[in-house]
């Protein structure tokens, strides 16, 4: 397979495998990892999937942003990948401020529609490109988008499926929606994940170890997907894809 996988490549391969053939995937602003995952799924196992990637001259069928938002609001999007500066124990995310809202240490751009996307896309997968305690606190400094909870009974509303990082997969517990550790990356122990998370990760009876991505999948990512991604996110493609 050649060079060792970068953390971004491992994350992209994991996210790509969550996309089914024929599904509609929406990719928002400043989202190179979701864009690469959607393109990889189309090349690897989901040729009939539709990837709607903001910033792409090819994979963007909408004439304006209003049409795009209408598409999502109708509930037509199957899959959405979303990240946050902070993700709490229930999958709520913060994209606004670090610290007190009135005098923050860091003020970020905000949600850009993330709250609505979280609510209306059928399946939401959270991700972070790193995994450190400050990014996974028990309580957020500000709630930008709230996770779908077990209390929602309308099947047309979105739901959080899982949280993916380079070292772990967390899933909501079916009883209260609290995130639990269910899978670690190869050569990563549950204890290491716990040390790098700011909240308790539950006591799942089985914690799996992820398999390495198939060499053919990595090759597709580093060739076909990289070529396409260079026209959308050139700096990311050069820096993160071998």
Secondary structure by P-SEA (a helix, b strand, c coil): ccccccaaaaaaaaaaaaccccbbbbbccccaaaaaaaaaaaacccccccccccccccccccccaaaaaaaaaaccccbbbbbccccccccbbbccccccccccccccccccaaaaaaacccbbbbbbccccccccccccccccccccccccccccbbbbcccccccbbbbcccccccbbbccccccccaaaaaaacccccccccbbbbbccccaaaaaaaacaaaaaaccccaaaaacccc
